[in-house]
Amino acid sequence: MTTTEAGSETSVPSAGAEAGSGGGAGSAAGVEVVGSLSPSRASDFMTCPLRYRFRVIDRLPERPSAAAARGTLVHAVLERLFDLPRDGRTAAAALEMLGPEWERLLAEEPELAGLFADGDGGDAERAEWLGQARRMVERYFTLEDPQRLEPAERELFVETVLDSGLKLRGYIDRVDVAPSGDVRIVDYKTGTAPRADFEARALFQMKFYALVLWRLQGRVPRLLQLMYLGNGEVLRYEPDESDLRATQRKVEALWQAIRRAMDTGEWRARTGRLCDWCDHKERCPEFGGTPPPLPAAPVNRPSPADLEVTAGPQAAARERDDL
C-alpha cells in the first residue's frame, strides 16, 4: 500500500534496538562474492547503461553539483539534529547548524568551493543556494516532530550477500524501531515527490534497503517512508515478503544485464530528461560524442566483485539519490 501526503506525520518512536549491519545471518555463508551493487549504481544502470559504464568501469571524474552538495548539507544537518537533547531539536537549532556543516563539508571536499564564482554574482548565488537549504530544513519540521523520535540508527551502512554471490550494500538515512519491534526505514529527499507513474522507481531504493534489512534481521520492515523536502510531501509504503522477493529478482536480473554488458563491451545509451544534466553528454554517441576506449582487461580492470568499491573517489563518498 502506498500513500502520499503533505505535512502529515506517523510517529514511530525508537525502542533503542540496534538494526543489524553487514555480514549477519542474512549473508550467504561460504558464498563467493561475484559482484557488488548499491541502489545508486542500480539506478544508474536502469537510467542509462552507458552512464553506469562511465561512472563505474571508466571511473571518469564528474563536476561537483550544487544540487547534490545541497542534499549532502541538508542530510548532514538532519543527521546531527538527533545528537541534540530532545527539547533542543528545534528548527532554530537546525538552522544554526547549516553554516558550520557547510564549513565542515568545504574542509573535507575543497573542490566544492568552485561551485560558486568569485565576486558579487557568486555571493548572490551562494546566498540563494543556502536559502534553499534553509527552506528545506524548515520544511522538515512541518512533516514530523523530532522531539518525539529517538532513531535506532542514522546513516546506517548495510550489506548482505545473496545466495548467487551478489553483494547488496548501501546507506540508510534513518531507521526507527517501535516498542513492538516494527521497523520504519526513512529517507530524506531534497527533490520533489515524483508523479504517480514514477513512484515505483522512487520506491525501488527503499525496497532495496528493506530487502537487505529483511535478510539481516529476518523481519520485513513495517514501513518505508520517503520525505520530500523540496515540496513537503511524504510517500509511505508497507512492503511484504512478496515485494522483497520481487525486488531480489529485479536486482539479480540487473546484475546479469551488467555482466552481459561487461562481457560484450556493449553499453547502450538511453536518452531521457536527465541527459541535460549528465557530465558525460559530450562523450555520448546519442549526442554526437565518442566514448573512450574501454579500460584494458584483465590487469587494469577491477573484478566484478570490486567494481563499486574501487570506482573512483566519488564512489568512496556517501552516495545519494536525491534528485
Secondary structure, DSSP 8 states (H G I E B T S, - for coil): -EEEEES--------S-----TTSTTS-TT----EEE-HHHHHHHHH-HHHHIIIIIS-------HHHHHHHHHHHHHHHHTTS-GGG--HHHHHHHHHHHHHHHHHH-GGGGGGS-SSHHHHHHHHHHHHHHHHHHHHHHHH--GGG---SEEEEEEEEE-TTSEEEEEEEEEEEE-TT--EEEEEEESS----GGGHHHHHHHHHHHHHHHHHHHSS--SEEEEEETTTTEEEEE---HHHHHHHHHHHHHHHHHHHHHHHH--------TTGGG-TTGGG-GGGT--------SSSSS--GGGTTTTS-HHHHS------
